[in-house]
Amino acid sequence: MKESLRKWDFGRIFRLLAGLVAIIYALASKEYVFLLLAALFLLQAIFNISCCCAGGGCSTKRQDHPRQAYKDIIKPYKPEKK
């Protein structure tokens, strides 16, 4: 839980503010459907998740493998010197 509350960047703060504004708007205008939108934004801000993987939750670690996929089939290009 401690790790999810660290690293507050611009996107995370923006989602938090959007959630708070949506709560204020929903209560002021009595349009309670906006509370669902506010809950979505607040959960995204608290747990640092997003719909489009901007937080890095969908990234994979780069793995360098010593073997190559088509090493036996594709021969390296060696230009002839004249």
Buried (B, 14 or more C-beta within 10 A) or exposed (E): EEEEEEEEEEBBEEBBEBBBEBBEBBEEEEEEEBBEBBEBBBEBBBBBBBEEEBBEEEEEEEEEEEEEEEEEEEEEEEEEEE
